[in-house]
Amino acid sequence: MMSVETALTTAFMVLVSVVGTAGNALVILAILSKRRLRNIPNYFILDLAVCDLLTVSLSVPLRLVEGFQSGSVPCSVVIAVTILFDGLSRINIIFVSIDRLIAVKFPFAYKALMTPATVAIFITSGWIIMAIFALLPILGVGLAPAEFLRQNQGLCFFSTNLSTAYLLVYLIGFCLLPLVLATPINCFLLKAPTDEGDTHTAAAAREHGKCTFTERKYLELWWQPSTGECPRAKQNICLKTEANCTDGNNFS
């Protein structure tokens, strides 16, 4: 008879699988069906949603099947699928963070840097790296010693089937490193000026006759020194900013 702990764990995994599949499927459907959503940032979101969808719709069910019928699915396959999609999700979080960092830090170089070809290179490289790494145990690389495998009593866990070296590479390279990279980037993004800006910072800057970040960037892009004015199409932007940025001290 199934224990209470096993029943609760199974129910939770089924719930995660159902809800996760529905949620990620909706994200994928929205991006693919709406032309205005098919842009560079959302391509990374799309790839992340695909990886998460495969995690909850393939990896989690495989884990459940293997748990109830040990040996019905090769343990190495269950582990490889889990590592593949779990690692890809983390890699995509880094890609999303890098994309947003470039958009905020280098707004006027963004379109030149983040092209569809660049996105394809990022996404393809992520899949290739993780696919190679995940397939290693199936090929016999990164497995625990044979004696240890014979003593694991049919258990299918990372700790019972993978070598210490392989686990360390996975934990450091695909679990810890993405966290270390993404955390400072997102902290910077939370503090970075936006089009609306921090109202207190913008107000203080104007009191001292200084440009806000966004104002300076607008005029650096559109101001024409030869004529001393902005193009007609950008007059609205310039009229709102030139009083703060064209006094000779703050903009040139």
C-alpha positions as CSV (number, residue, x, y, z in Angstrom):
1,M,0.0,0.0,0.0
2,M,1.2,3.5,-0.9
3,S,2.5,5.5,2.1
4,V,1.1,8.9,2.9
5,E,4.4,10.5,2.1
6,T,4.6,8.8,-1.3
7,A,1.0,9.8,-2.1
8,L,1.5,13.4,-1.2
9,T,4.7,13.6,-3.2
10,T,3.0,11.9,-6.2
11,A,0.0,14.3,-6.0
12,F,2.3,17.3,-5.9
13,M,4.4,16.2,-8.9
14,V,1.2,15.5,-10.9
15,L,-0.1,19.0,-10.0
16,V,3.2,20.6,-11.0
17,S,3.1,18.7,-14.2
18,V,-0.4,19.7,-15.1
19,V,-0.2,23.3,-14.1
20,G,3.3,23.7,-15.6
21,T,2.3,22.2,-18.9
22,A,-0.8,24.4,-19.2
23,G,1.1,27.6,-18.2
24,N,4.1,27.1,-20.4
25,A,1.9,26.0,-23.3
26,L,-0.1,29.3,-23.0
27,V,3.2,31.3,-23.1
28,I,4.3,29.5,-26.2
29,L,1.0,29.9,-27.9
30,A,0.8,33.6,-27.1
31,I,4.3,34.3,-28.5
32,L,3.7,32.2,-31.7
33,S,0.2,33.5,-32.4
34,K,0.9,37.3,-31.7
35,R,3.2,39.0,-34.2
36,R,3.9,41.9,-31.9
37,L,5.2,39.4,-29.3
38,R,7.7,37.8,-31.7
39,N,10.7,40.0,-30.8
40,I,14.3,39.4,-29.6
41,P,13.6,39.3,-25.8
42,N,10.6,37.0,-26.3
43,Y,12.6,34.5,-28.3
44,F,14.6,33.8,-25.2
45,I,11.3,33.6,-23.2
46,L,10.0,31.2,-25.8
47,D,13.0,28.9,-25.5
48,L,12.7,29.0,-21.7
49,A,9.0,28.1,-21.9
50,V,9.8,25.2,-24.3
51,C,12.4,23.9,-21.9
52,D,10.1,24.3,-18.9
53,L,7.3,22.6,-20.8
54,L,9.4,19.6,-21.6
55,T,10.5,19.5,-18.0
56,V,7.0,19.2,-16.6
57,S,5.5,17.2,-19.4
58,L,8.3,14.7,-20.0
59,S,10.9,14.8,-17.2
60,V,8.5,14.7,-14.3
61,P,6.2,12.0,-15.8
62,L,9.3,9.9,-16.5
63,R,10.4,10.3,-12.9
64,L,7.0,9.2,-11.7
65,V,6.9,6.1,-14.0
66,E,10.4,5.1,-13.0
67,G,9.5,5.5,-9.3
68,F,6.4,3.3,-9.5
69,Q,7.8,0.7,-11.9
70,S,11.5,0.5,-11.3
71,G,13.4,-0.5,-14.5
72,S,10.5,0.3,-16.8
73,V,12.5,3.3,-18.0
74,P,16.3,3.1,-18.0
75,C,17.6,5.3,-15.1
76,S,20.3,6.8,-17.3
77,V,17.5,8.1,-19.6
78,V,15.5,9.6,-16.8
79,I,18.6,11.3,-15.4
80,A,19.7,12.6,-18.8
81,V,16.3,14.1,-19.6
82,T,16.1,15.7,-16.2
83,I,19.6,17.2,-16.5
84,L,19.0,18.4,-20.1
85,F,15.9,20.4,-19.5
86,D,16.7,21.5,-16.0
87,G,20.1,22.8,-17.2
88,L,18.6,24.5,-20.3
89,S,16.1,26.4,-18.1
90,R,18.9,27.9,-16.1
91,I,21.0,28.7,-19.2
92,N,18.0,30.5,-20.6
93,I,17.6,32.6,-17.5
94,I,21.2,33.8,-18.0
95,F,20.4,34.6,-21.7
96,V,17.3,36.6,-20.6
97,S,19.4,38.5,-18.1
98,I,22.1,39.3,-20.6
99,D,19.6,40.4,-23.1
100,R,18.0,42.8,-20.6
101,L,21.4,44.0,-19.5
102,I,22.4,45.0,-23.0
103,A,19.0,46.7,-23.6
104,V,19.5,48.8,-20.5
105,K,23.2,49.4,-20.5
106,F,23.6,49.9,-24.3
107,P,20.1,50.9,-25.5
108,F,21.3,52.4,-28.8
109,A,23.5,49.5,-29.7
110,Y,20.9,46.9,-28.7
111,K,19.5,46.3,-32.2
112,A,23.0,45.9,-33.7
113,L,24.1,43.5,-31.0
114,M,21.0,41.4,-30.4
115,T,20.0,40.3,-33.9
116,P,18.0,37.2,-34.8
117,A,21.3,35.5,-35.7
118,T,22.8,36.4,-32.3
119,V,19.7,34.9,-30.6
120,A,20.0,31.7,-32.8
121,I,23.6,31.4,-31.8
122,F,22.8,31.8,-28.1
123,I,19.9,29.3,-28.1
124,T,21.6,26.7,-30.3
125,S,24.8,26.8,-28.2
126,G,22.8,26.3,-25.1
127,W,21.1,23.2,-26.5
128,I,24.3,21.7,-27.9
129,I,26.2,22.2,-24.6
130,M,23.5,20.7,-22.4
131,A,22.7,17.9,-24.8
132,I,26.3,16.8,-24.9
133,F,26.6,17.0,-21.1
134,A,23.3,15.2,-20.5
135,L,24.2,12.4,-22.8
136,L,27.5,11.6,-21.1
137,P,25.9,9.2,-18.5
138,I,24.0,7.3,-21.2
139,L,27.4,6.8,-23.0
140,G,28.9,5.6,-19.7
141,V,30.8,8.8,-18.8
142,G,30.1,10.3,-15.4
143,L,28.5,7.3,-13.9
144,A,29.2,6.2,-10.3
145,P,31.6,3.3,-9.8
146,A,30.2,-0.1,-10.9
147,E,30.4,-1.5,-7.4
148,F,28.4,1.4,-6.0
149,L,25.8,1.0,-8.8
150,R,25.3,-2.6,-7.8
151,Q,24.6,-1.6,-4.2
152,N,22.1,1.2,-4.8
153,Q,19.2,-1.2,-4.7
154,G,17.6,0.1,-7.9
155,L,17.4,3.7,-6.7
156,C,17.5,6.2,-9.5
157,F,18.9,9.4,-8.1
158,F,21.7,11.7,-9.1
159,S,23.6,10.8,-5.9
160,T,23.3,7.0,-6.4
161,N,24.0,6.8,-10.1
162,L,26.4,9.7,-11.0
163,S,30.1,10.1,-10.1
164,T,31.2,12.9,-7.7
165,A,33.1,14.7,-10.5
166,Y,30.1,14.7,-12.8
167,L,27.8,16.0,-10.0
168,L,30.3,18.7,-9.1
169,V,30.4,19.9,-12.7
170,Y,26.7,19.9,-12.9
171,L,26.1,21.7,-9.6
172,I,28.8,24.3,-10.1
173,G,28.5,24.8,-13.8
174,F,24.7,24.6,-14.4
175,C,23.2,25.3,-11.0
176,L,25.5,27.7,-9.0
177,L,27.1,29.6,-11.9
178,P,23.8,30.7,-13.5
179,L,22.7,32.0,-10.0
180,V,26.0,33.8,-9.5
181,L,25.7,35.5,-13.0
182,A,22.0,36.2,-13.0
183,T,21.7,37.7,-9.5
184,P,24.0,40.7,-9.9
185,I,22.7,41.4,-13.4
186,N,19.1,41.5,-12.2
187,C,20.1,43.6,-9.2
188,F,21.6,46.1,-11.6
189,L,18.5,46.0,-13.8
190,L,16.3,46.8,-10.8
191,K,18.4,49.9,-10.0
192,A,18.9,51.0,-13.6
193,P,17.1,54.1,-14.8
194,T,14.0,53.5,-17.0
195,D,12.0,55.7,-19.3
196,E,9.8,56.7,-16.4
197,G,12.9,56.9,-14.1
198,D,13.0,57.2,-10.4
199,T,10.9,60.3,-9.7
200,H,12.9,61.5,-6.8
201,T,16.2,61.1,-8.7
202,A,14.9,62.8,-11.7
203,A,13.4,65.7,-9.7
204,A,16.7,66.1,-7.8
205,A,18.7,66.1,-11.1
206,R,16.5,68.8,-12.6
207,E,16.8,71.0,-9.5
208,H,20.5,71.0,-10.1
209,G,20.2,71.6,-13.9
210,K,21.3,68.1,-14.8
211,C,20.0,65.6,-17.3
212,T,18.3,62.4,-16.3
213,F,19.8,59.3,-17.8
214,T,17.0,58.9,-20.3
215,E,17.0,62.5,-21.4
216,R,20.8,62.5,-22.1
217,K,20.4,59.3,-24.1
218,Y,17.6,60.7,-26.2
219,L,19.6,63.8,-27.1
220,E,22.8,62.0,-27.7
221,L,20.8,60.0,-30.3
222,W,18.8,62.7,-31.9
223,W,20.6,66.1,-31.4
224,Q,22.2,67.5,-34.6
225,P,25.1,69.8,-33.7
226,S,25.3,71.2,-37.2
227,T,21.8,72.7,-37.0
228,G,21.4,72.9,-33.2
229,E,18.1,71.1,-33.3
230,C,16.5,67.7,-33.5
231,P,14.9,66.2,-36.6
232,R,11.3,67.2,-37.1
233,A,10.1,63.7,-36.3
234,K,11.7,63.8,-32.9
235,Q,10.7,67.3,-31.9
236,N,8.4,66.1,-29.1
237,I,11.2,64.2,-27.5
238,C,13.6,67.1,-27.7
239,L,11.1,69.7,-26.5
240,K,10.7,67.7,-23.3
241,T,14.4,67.3,-22.7
242,E,16.5,70.1,-24.2
243,A,15.8,72.5,-21.3
244,N,17.6,70.2,-19.0
245,C,20.3,68.9,-21.3
246,T,21.4,71.8,-23.6
247,D,22.8,74.4,-21.2
248,G,26.4,73.8,-22.3
249,N,27.4,72.2,-19.0
250,N,25.4,69.1,-19.1
251,F,25.3,68.2,-22.8
252,S,27.5,68.9,-25.7
